[in-house]
């Protein structure tokens, strides 16, 4: 190799090291400034209002200390309250509509991609991963509305979750067939 090549290489290397040293000094100065600012800037919380009427407590276990800082917990004695558990506590169960939507969401997540692939092949219209995700997201956003529709128009007092899920899945299936038939694909 030529000595000129090595000389140019070493000059570049020296310039790079000098730039890195300067950058390091600048960063150290910024860190020092941030540390100084952090020491001088303190957040002062004037007042915190608690609105307990807005809390929804489904289950209360343990101890709740209101108005005591974490440091104050070390000096507090263990206050015991005579707690008698009700004979039969009913576990929380979500409203029927929430459960139906959750089941539909799981079903759409597992089954709709296969349906989209089948329809894509059947109608010979390829979907990009982005288009597929847009369709799946759109379907999932409509699930609560469709489940609510069938819950409102049900016969009897108790909703038949399986019937509602079947109806919504039929709607999804029909809509996707129409979508592929028309070819109105999102970009």
Number of C-alpha atoms within 10 A of each C-alpha: 5 6 8 9 10 11 11 11 12 12 12 12 12 12 12 12 12 12 12 12 12 12 12 12 12 12 12 12 12 12 12 12 12 12 12 11 11 10 9 9 9 8 6 6 6 5 6 7 5 10 7 8 6 7 8 7 7 7 9 7 5 6 10 8 11 7 9 10 9 8 8 10 11 8 7 10 7 8 7 7 7 6 6 6 7 7 6 6 8 7 8 8 8 9 8 16 18 14 14 23 23 15 15 23 19 13 13 20 15 11 12 21 15 12 16 20 14 12 20 17 12 12 13 11 14 15 18 12 9 11 14 18 13 15 19 17 13 11 18 18 12 13 21 17 13 16 22 17 13 19 19 9 9 14 10 7 7 9 17 15 19 12 12 22 20 12 15 20 18 12 13 18 16 11 13 19 18 12 13 19 15 10 11 9 15 11 7
